[in-house]
Amino acid sequence: MRLHSLRFRLRALAAAFVCTIVAACATPEAPVSACQPVEGLDPTCMIDRPLLKEAIASYKAHYNKMKVGQTVSYTEGGVAIPFTTRWLRTDKIMVIDFSKPAYEKRLFIIDWKTGAVEAYHVSHGRGSALNERSYYAKRFTNLIGSGTSSVGAYVGGQQYQSPRWGLALRLQGLDATNDRALERTIVFHANETFFDKERNIFGWSCGCFMMDSADLPRAIQVLMEGGFMYAGPVSLFDRTTDTKVRECNPFCGDQDRCVTKPGANPVGSLPGVAAPPPAAAAPGGVSVPDPLPGQIPVPTAKPDVIRSMGAAG
């Protein structure tokens, strides 16, 4: 019995030794990359994956149902804002990740054809700010007078010269979370005093998408006359404001009334701390050379398909 037991143990040890040698000599499987393009877009994963999928789904939905034509919206003061809605462009889209702080590049321009991505800085509204010493945002609404940014889908409209800001671009909000964009006069513009990436200053707007003056023309080029933009994630929207129309931020509107109004949102001064030093560019990032003016066609009729994505839907 003892001999039989010894033979059994020796065989087990030999088998274990062989298994160890085989495992050591086997060619290990290549690890699966965690970075995967989404429908061929953003192969280097510069954009949060769930947000990019959210933006693509929104683009497809609005591409099929969006109404086009001329409209006029009115501000609270009765100022008329004309807007001509075009079919959504099929060359590029823009995605803004408001979960990132303002000092990080969080505005992304994506080429539908190549999937390449460009990244830029963009502000958020002072009413959205986490607090007066932070560049993070926490609250997004669709309220007039709130000074907040809004999340959701936008279509770019006409470029114009603002008496206050200079070069600017109007936006039409396409979702219930941002459909007051025109009457709130939410636009793209620059402000060298409060937003200057060279001086590491990323100030707050009153809900507009404020950029560095050197970057603004690129954003306008991509968005004007039917460009699509998605600001998200939509989960940032403050659902408690669904049934409200107006809010007071004393820095964005009638200061005397808003300062004394119960429930006024007082966040409004520039952050009291400097932004951290700019981070190094993400490795492997892809940048598309800026095209010359006029090289991007603006469709005047709705295309039959979304190029690079197959049939719409």
N, C-alpha and C positions, 0 to 999 in steps of 0.2 A: 504493500500500500504506500509505504514511504517512497519507494522508487517511482511508482506511478505518479504520485503527487509532485515529485521533483521534476519528472519529465514534463508534466503539465505546466509547471511554473516556467521552465526553460522555454517551452514553445510560446507561452504568452509574452515573455520578455523579448524573444526573437521577433514576434509579430509586431510588438510595439516599436522595436528598433527600426524595422523595415518601414513602418508607417511614418515614423519621424523623418527618415531619409527621403522618402517619396515626397512628403510635404515640403521639405526644405528645398528640394530640387525642382518642384513644380513652378511653372511660370505664373507669377501672381497676376490676377485679373486687373486690368487698368481701371482705376477709380472713375466712377461716373461723375462728370463735372456737375457741380451744383448750379452753374450758370447756363441757362438755356434760353435761346431767343424765344420771343413770343410772336408767333405767326411771322417769323423771319425778321422781327424788329429787335433792335438793341441787343446785339450778340454779346456785348461785353458787360451787360447787366448794370448799366449806370442808373437805371430807373427801377424802383421797387416793383417786383413782379405783380403782386395783386393790383397795384395802382395802374400799371400799364394795361393789364387785362380789363380793368374797369373803364379805362379811357377808350380802348378799342371797341368794347361793347357799346359804349355811349355813341361813338362815332357812327357805327353801323346802324344803330337805332334811329339817330337823327338824320342820317343820310336818306333813309327811306321815307320819313314822315315830315321833314321840316318844310314849312311854308316859305315861299319866296315872294319878293315883291317890295313895294314901297310902303312904309308905315311912318307914323309920327307919334312920338311919345312926348309927355309933358312933365316937367319937373314940378315940385310943390309950388314953386313960384310962378308957374304958368309958362315957362320958357319951352318953346317947341323944339324938339330934337328929331329931325328927319333921319330915317335910316333905310337903306336899301339892302335887303337880304338876298344874297346870291346862293346858288347851289354850293354845297361844300366842295372845296378844292380837294384834289386827289394827289397832290404832289408831296405835301408835308402836313404834319399835325404838331401841335404843341401840348405838352403835359407839364403841369406845375404840381410839385409835391409839397403841400403846406405842412406836412408833418416834420419837415426839416426846418432848422432855424434860418433866419434871413441871411446870415453870413456865409451859408453854404450855397453852392450853385444848385438851384432847385427848379429852374425853368429849363425844360428840355425840348429841343426841336428835333423831330424824327423824320427821316426821309422814308416815304413809303416804299420806294423802289429798292434802295440799298440797305435799309435798316439802320443806317448810321445815325449817330446822335451827337448833337451839340448841346452844351450846358452853359447856363448864364445865371446871374443873380437877379432876384426880383423881390420887391417888398411885399408886406401884407398891411392891412389896415390897422391903425393904432387901437381901434376898438376890439380887435382880435388878439391883441398882445397878452401874453401870459401875465405880465406885470410891468411896471415901469423900469425895471432893471434887466429885462430879458429880451432877447431877439426871437424867442419862440412864440408861437401863436397857439391859442387854445379854443377860440370861439369864433364861429363863422355863421353869419345870419344873412337874411335878405331884407333887412330893415332899413328904411329911410332914416337918415340922421344918426345911424349907429356908429359910423366910422369903421365898421368891420369889413373884412373881405368876404366874398361869397364863393362857395364851392359849386361845382357843376360844369355843364357844357356851355361853351360860348361860340358864337360865330363872329368873325371879324367883319368890320364894315368899312367906312370911309376914313381915309387919312385927312386931317384938317389942322389948321393952326389955332391953337387955343390961346386966347388973350393972356392967360395966366402962365401956361406951361410951355407954349410954343408947339413944336411938332407933337401930334397926338393921334390916337386911333380909337374910334368908337367901337363898342362891343355890345352885342345883343345876347342876353342870357336866355338859354333854351330850356332850362329846367325850373321846377317850382322852387328850388333852392337859390336861384339867382335871376329870376325873370323880371326883377326891378332894376336891372343894371343900367338901362337907358335913363330912366327917370332919376336914378341916383347919380347919373353922369359918371359911371365907372368906366374909365378909359385907360389906355396905355399912355404913359408920358414919362418924362425925365425930370429930375430936380437936382441940379448940381450941388445945392446947399445941403440937402438932406440925404442924398444918395450918390456916393462917389466911391467906387470900388478901389481906386488908387489910394484913397485916404482911409480905406477900411471903414467907411461909414455906410450903414445900411438902414436908413431911417424908415419911419412909418408914414403911410399915406392915410387918406380917409376912406380907404376901400379900393382905390385905384391900383393898378399894376404899375408900380414905379420902378424904373430901371436906370442904370447908368446911361448917360447921354451917348456914350460910344456904342452901346449895345442896342439901344432903342430902335435905330433904323432896321436892324436885322429882324427884330421881332415884328415890326410893322410890315416888312416885306413878306414875311411868312403868313401873316394873319389877314392882311387887307383883302377886301372883296371876296369873302367866302372862306377864309382860313378857319380851321377848327382848333379850338383850345379846350382842354379839360383840366380844371383845377380840382384837386382832391387830396385825400380820399373823401368821399361824400359822407363818411361816418363822422367827420368833424362838424357837420352841420348841427346847430343847436335846435333840436326838435321842439323845445319849449317855446320857440318863437313862431311856430307854424301859423298861429291865428292872429299874430300881431302885424302891424304895418309900419309903425314908427317907434324909434327909440331916440333918446337924447345923449349925444356925446358932446360935452362942452367945447371940445377942440374941433368939432366938425359940424358947424352950423350956428344956430342962434345961441351964442354963449350965455347971455343973460338968462334966457328961459331954461336952458339945459342945466346950468349950474344949480338952480333951485328946484328943479323937477325931481320928485321922488323916484328913486330907482335909476337915476342917471348913471351912465357908465363913465367914470372919471378918468379912465386910462387914456393918456394922450400925449404926455411929454416924451421926448426922445429918451431911449434907454440911458441910464446913468452910468453904464459901464461900457468900455470899449469892446468892440468885437474881437474875438480871438484872431491871431494871425491867420491869414489865408492858408488853407490846407493844400498840400500838393495835389496835383491832378491825379485822378484815378488811373492806375496803370492799364494800358490797353484801350483807353478811350479813343473813339473815332471822331474825327471832325471833318465836316464837309466844307470845302472851300466856298466862300461867299460868292454867289452868282452875281453877275452884273445886273443893274436895273433893266427890267424888260425881258430877262431870260426866263422868268417863271410865267407860264401862260395862265390867264384867268379865264376859266370856262364860262361861256355865256349861255350854254345849254347844259342840262344835266347829262353827265356821261352815262352810258349804258351799264358800265361795270366799274367797280373800284379797282383801279390798276394795282397789280401785285397782290390783290386779295381775292380775285375771282369775282363772281357775281355778288352783288350787294345782298346782305342779309346775314 
